Amino acid sequence: MSESANIDTFFTEKFKTLLQAVPADESILVSFNGALSQEQVAKLETEVETKIVEAGVPKGPLKKIFFISVETLQNMLIHGNKDAEGKQHNFFILRKNGVKTHITSANLVQTKNINGLEAQMKTINEFEDAAALKQYYMGHLENNELSEKGGAGLGFITIAMKSGNKLAYEFDKINEDTSLFLLTSTVASE
C-alpha cells in the first residue's frame, strides 16, 4: 500500500471516529473528508452558510461561524502539507448543539513542526482577555515576516479572537515525517 493510501486510511478512520463520537444532542451540519481545491473550498463555504442559516443561528454568531469556517478551510488549502506523493489530506466537520457550534478541521503537518505549532497554540490559549489577544495580534502583524507559503501566522489568532474561546488541538503521528493536526474552535450561539 502506498504512503498516500496509508494516510488516506488514517484520515478516514479518524474522521469516522469523530463523527461516531458526536453526542446525541448535537447535529452535524457539514462534513467533508478529502483533498481540498479552491473549487471544493468554495462549495464548502456555500454549504456552511446555507446550513448555519437553516439552523437558525443568530446573525452575530452566524458571522463568526462563517468567518472561522472560511479561515479554517483556506488555511488547510494553503498551509496544509502534502504527502510524499504530492497529495493533500483534509477533513472538516461543522456540528451544533443548542448553545454551541464546533468547527473541526484536520490536515497534514510535518512532524518536525509540531513543537512550533503547539507553542503557538499554547501562547494563543494563554490569553484570558480579548483586548490582550488583540494586542498580541497587532504586535504579531507588525513584527512577523511572511512564511514560505505567504502567511504571517495570523490565522490561528484570528480564529481564537472570533470564537472568543480557547482552541482545542491535537496531533496524531502517522509516521516519522507526517502527522495529523486536528483543530477545533467553538462559537457560542448566543
N, C-alpha and C positions, 0 to 999 in steps of 0.2 A: 504494500500500500504506500502511496506517495506521501510526502510530508503534508502536502495540501489536503489530501483526503483525511489524514490523521487529524489535522487541525479542524477541518470541517466537522468531523465526528465529535471532537472535543467541544466545539462551539454548540453544535446541535444538542448534545447531551446537557450542557449547562443551561441552554435556552429552555429545553423541555422541563428540566428540574425546577427552574424558576417559575415557569408557567403553572406547573403542578402544585407549587407551594403557595400560590396566591390564595389568601384566605377567602372563605365563603362570602364575607361581607364586601369583597372587592370585585370590580368588574374590569376586564381587560378591554381597553378602548382600541388600542392599536398594538399589533405585534408584527415584527419583521425579523427574519433571520436570513442573511445572505450578504453578498458583496454589494457595496453601495456605488452608485454612479450619480452624477448631477441630476439625471433624469429621475432616478429612483428616489433621491432625496426630495425632489420637488413633489413627487407623488405622495410621499410620506408626510410632507409638510401640509399638503392639502387634506389628507386623511386625518391628521391630528386636529387641524382646525375644525373640520366637519364634526368629528366625534366629540370634541370638548364643547362645541356649541350645542349639539344634540343632547349631551349630558346635563345641560342646564347650568354650566359653570358660570358664576357671575363675571361681569366684564373685567374687573381688576385681576382676579386670579387667572382668568382666561388668557389675558395678555401675557402674564408671567409664564404660564404653562407653554403657550405657543412660542414665546421668545426662547425659553430654555430648550424646548424641543428642537427648534431651528439651530440654535447654537450647538447643541449636542450632535445633531446629525451632520452639520458642517464640520465640526471638529473631527468626528470619526472619518469623514470622507477625506479631509485634507491631511490630518495628522496621524491617522491610523496606519500602522506599519503593514507591510506586505510580507507574505511568507517567501521562502526561497524560490518558489515558482512564480512570484510576482502577483499572487492573489491576495486580495484583502478579505478579511473575515469580520463580520459585524453582526450584532443584533440590537434591537430596540424594542422596548416594552413600555407602553403607557397604560397605567392602571389607576383606578379611582375607587375610593370608598366614599361614604357620605361627607367626610370632612377633609380628606387629603387626596392629592394626586401625586403619583410617583412616576418619575421619568427615569428609566433604567436603560443604560447602553453598555455595550461591550465591543471592544476592538483589540487588535493585537498591539503589543508593545514589545520592545526588545527587553529581555530580562535584565540586561545590564543597566537599563534606565529606570528600573523600579525604585531604587533608593531616592533618586531625584524627584520622581513623581510623588512618592509617598511623603517626602519632606515638604513639597509644595502643598499637598492636601492637608497635612498637619498644620502648617502655618495658616492656611485659609480657615481651617476649622477652629483655630485658637481664638479668633475674634468673637467677642461676645456683643460688641457694639457695632451696629450698621454703619455709623459715621466713621468709626476707626477702620472698618473694612474698606469703605470708600476711599479713605485717605491712603490706605495701603495700595489700592488700585491705582490712584493718581500717581503715587510715587513709582509704582511698577511701570506705569505707562511712560513716565518721563525718563526713567533710568535704564529700561531694557532695550536691548537690540533685538532685531528680528532673528528668529531661528532659521535653519536652512529651508524649512517649509513655509516661511513667511509669517509665522505667528510670533507674538510678543509674550506669550504665556498668560494672556488675559482672560481666556475663555472660562477657565475654572472659577476665577474670581468673579466674573460677571454672572455666572450661573449661581454661585453662592449668594451674591448680592440680590439677584432677582428672586431666588427662592425664599430668602430670609431664614434658611435652615442650614444645618451642617450638611456637608456632602458625605454620603456613605460610599465607600470604595473597598475593593479587594483585588488582589492579584492572584491568579492561579497559574502556576508554572506549567507549561505544556511540554517544553524541552529546554535544553541548556540555553538556547538563544531566544526563545519566544515564550511570552506569557499572555494570558487573557487579562485585560484590565476592565473591571466592572465598576461603573459609576451610577449611583442613584441620587437624584435630587428630589426633594419633596416640597410641594406647594400646598399651603392651607387653602381650602375652598372658600373661606370667608374673610 
